[in-house]
Amino acid sequence: MVHKTKGIVLRTVKYGETSLIVTAFTELFGLQSYIVNSVRMASKKGSAKAAYFQPAALLDMVVYKNEFNNLQRIKEYNWAHLYQHVLSDVRKNAVALFMVELLNKCLKEPEHNTDLFYFIEDALLHLDVANDKVTANFPLFFAMHLAVFFGFRIADEYTEEQHYLDLMEGLFVTDQPPHPHFIEGKMAEVTSHLLKIMQPEDLEELQLTGEFRRKLLNAYETYYALHLSEFGTMKTLPILREVLS
């Protein structure tokens, strides 16, 4: 059957001489893989087609859906939103690639999740128009709020007394945990503040140094690794740390 759906490109792999296998998170079907033919031809037309399938691209697609196939086909595709900056600005693209990799590591099953799709779409649109301060803090915001959709959101119960964040339990606690996976002090306080922020533009209020952001991102990577099996390490994180320094 043929369906219209939006899709967020997560990654592409070269296939044959001119084709791509594209992994996308779709509005209707969740995580899907598509074969796209004749988009790597050595011509201006071929290059223009390949540009649609950059990671983080937002596409309107007409797709074939066969329940018995793992690899689907795309009949038609076009921009759902033509970014001003996300695909061209070095800093914003680094943030977007971090977001895409984190999402890709969290997704295990192809089931649709429209709430998650709209969250990712909205986050990318906000990133596209964000100022420098918001852009720098965006990975922290995204990492904290994405966890909600995968069942391990941190309960925002930070107080001056409960100033340790136990990353294994996802809880703010009074006593230092009996393991090394925790943060405390300002790092815990900032995490609490991030959990309260619902609109990305409010990230401008957070005055953080590059070094502080790097430490917090390291902690959040650990948090995800503790709660998702086979999470491993993030390839985009070293690049992101460098770009946002």
Residue, then its C-alpha position, 0 to 999 in steps of 0.5 A: m500500500v502507498h502512504k503519505t508520511k513525514g520522516i526525519v532522516l537518521r542515517t544513510v548507507k551507500y548501496g550499489e553504485t547509485s543507491l542509498i539505504v535510508t533509515a528514517f523515523t516516520e510519523l506513521f510507522g516509526l523507525q523504517s528503512y528505505i532503499v532509494n535508487s539513483v540518488r548518487m549519480a555523478s550529475k547535478k541532478g544526482s547530487a541534488k537528490a542525495a541532499y534530501f537524505q542528510p541526517a536530520a532532514l525533514l521530509d514529506m514522503v510517499v512510501y510503499k509499506n509492505e508488512f513482510n519486508n524490512l526494507q521499504r521503498i519511497k515513491e516520492y519525497n520533498w522537503a517538509h521544511l527547508y532549514q535555514h541553518v541546521l544543515s549548513d551551520v557547523r554548530k547547529n549541524a553538530v547539535a542536530l547530528f547529536m540529537v539524531e544519534l541519540l534518538n537512533k540509539c534509543l529506538k529499538e522497535p519500528e512501532h509508531n510513536t507520533d508524540l515522539f515524532y512531533f517532539i523531535e520535529d519541534a526540537l529541530l525547528h526550534l534549533d534552526v532558529a535558535n540564537d548562539k546561547v540557546t544552541a549551546n545549551f540545546p543538547l542538554f535540554f534535548a537529552m533530558h527531555l528525550a528520556v521521557f519517551f523511553g521510560f526513564r525520565i528523571a523525577d525533578e525533586y531537587t532541593e538543597e537537601q536532595h542535591y545528589l542526582d543518582l544516575m542509576e536510579g534517576l532520582f535526586v537523593t539526600d545521601q551520596p550514592p554508594h556507587p560512582h554514577f552520580i552528580e551533585g551541586k551545581m550540575a544537579e541543580v542545572t539538571s533540575h532547571l533543564l527539566k523545568i524548561m518546556q520551551p527551548e528559547d528559555l535555554e538562553e537563561l542558562q549561563l554555562t561555560g563550555e567546560f561545564r556543558r562538557k561535564l554535564l553531557n558526559a554525565y548524561e551519556t552515562y545516564y543513557a548507557l545505564h538505562l539502555s542496553e547496548f547503548g555504547t558511546m556516542k560518536t558525535l559527542p567529541i565533535l559536539r564538545e569541540v564545536l561548542s567549546 
